Amino acid sequence: MEQNHSRHLNCSRNRINRNARSEAERKKKETEESLFIKLFNFENFFEKLLTPT
């Protein structure tokens, strides 16, 4: 019985760790995408600023 309880705890702990990792990876990807968009907009701003009209 105790071994089954321990197995259940390990399974739950692994599931929580997987969810935490996938959440961290999702946030990292969102941050990278956000930074890329900001950089792209920043470059476009300066390109327009420096382009003679």
Residue frames as qw, qx, qy, qz and C-alpha x, y, z in Angstrom:
[[0.000, 0.886, 0.465, 0.000, 0.00, 0.00, 0.00],
 [0.299, -0.811, 0.095, 0.494, 2.75, 2.45, 0.94],
 [0.425, -0.147, 0.596, 0.666, 4.62, 1.68, -2.27],
 [0.225, 0.620, 0.658, 0.364, 1.48, 2.45, -4.31],
 [0.142, -0.937, -0.246, 0.202, 1.07, 5.76, -2.45],
 [0.405, -0.588, 0.344, 0.610, 4.70, 6.64, -3.15],
 [0.390, 0.188, 0.683, 0.588, 4.25, 5.79, -6.83],
 [0.094, 0.826, 0.538, 0.144, 1.17, 8.04, -6.98],
 [0.261, -0.880, -0.007, 0.397, 3.09, 10.93, -5.39],
 [0.431, -0.322, 0.526, 0.659, 5.96, 10.51, -7.85],
 [0.303, 0.475, 0.691, 0.453, 3.53, 10.45, -10.77],
 [0.041, -0.929, -0.365, 0.042, 1.84, 13.63, -9.51],
 [0.375, -0.735, 0.201, 0.528, 5.19, 15.33, -8.93],
 [0.437, -0.028, 0.625, 0.646, 6.34, 14.43, -12.45],
 [0.199, 0.708, 0.608, 0.300, 3.12, 15.81, -13.94],
 [0.185, -0.941, -0.150, 0.242, 3.55, 19.09, -12.02],
 [0.442, -0.520, 0.403, 0.610, 7.19, 19.35, -13.13],
 [0.394, 0.279, 0.672, 0.561, 6.22, 18.73, -16.77],
 [0.067, 0.866, 0.478, 0.129, 3.50, 21.37, -16.59],
 [0.312, -0.858, 0.048, 0.405, 5.88, 23.88, -14.98],
 [0.461, -0.254, 0.540, 0.657, 8.51, 23.23, -17.67],
 [0.302, 0.494, 0.657, 0.483, 6.03, 23.59, -20.51],
 [0.079, -0.940, -0.324, 0.072, 4.66, 26.81, -18.98],
 [0.389, -0.706, 0.246, 0.538, 8.19, 28.20, -18.64],
 [0.436, 0.020, 0.641, 0.631, 8.97, 27.23, -22.25],
 [0.184, 0.744, 0.588, 0.259, 5.75, 28.88, -23.45],
 [0.191, -0.940, -0.114, 0.258, 6.56, 32.10, -21.59],
 [0.458, -0.459, 0.435, 0.625, 10.12, 32.09, -22.96],
 [0.376, 0.325, 0.671, 0.551, 8.80, 31.67, -26.51],
 [0.036, 0.892, 0.442, 0.083, 6.28, 34.49, -26.00],
 [0.338, -0.826, 0.097, 0.441, 9.04, 36.73, -24.64],
 [0.463, -0.186, 0.567, 0.655, 11.33, 35.95, -27.59],
 [0.266, 0.579, 0.643, 0.424, 8.50, 36.65, -30.05],
 [0.126, -0.941, -0.288, 0.126, 7.63, 39.89, -28.25],
 [0.402, -0.662, 0.278, 0.568, 11.26, 41.05, -28.31],
 [0.437, 0.115, 0.644, 0.617, 11.56, 40.19, -32.00],
 [0.135, 0.787, 0.548, 0.250, 8.43, 42.23, -32.80],
 [0.254, -0.915, -0.076, 0.302, 9.70, 45.17, -30.76],
 [0.462, -0.412, 0.456, 0.640, 13.07, 45.04, -32.50],
 [0.363, 0.393, 0.670, 0.515, 11.41, 44.82, -35.91],
 [0.004, 0.909, 0.409, 0.075, 9.21, 47.84, -35.12],
 [0.393, -0.784, 0.121, 0.465, 12.22, 49.75, -33.78],
 [0.461, -0.135, 0.565, 0.671, 14.21, 49.09, -36.96],
 [0.238, 0.623, 0.626, 0.404, 11.27, 50.11, -39.14],
 [0.167, -0.932, -0.243, 0.209, 10.86, 53.32, -37.14],
 [0.367, -0.651, 0.319, 0.583, 14.49, 54.32, -37.77],
 [0.425, 0.162, 0.675, 0.581, 14.34, 53.26, -41.39],
 [0.124, 0.811, 0.526, 0.225, 11.35, 55.53, -41.94],
 [0.296, -0.887, -0.056, 0.349, 13.01, 58.29, -39.94],
 [0.407, -0.500, 0.464, 0.607, 16.17, 58.15, -42.06],
 [0.448, 0.378, 0.676, 0.447, 14.46, 57.75, -45.42],
 [0.006, 0.215, -0.089, -0.973, 14.21, 61.04, -47.28],
 [0.372, 0.576, 0.692, -0.225, 10.68, 61.99, -48.24]]
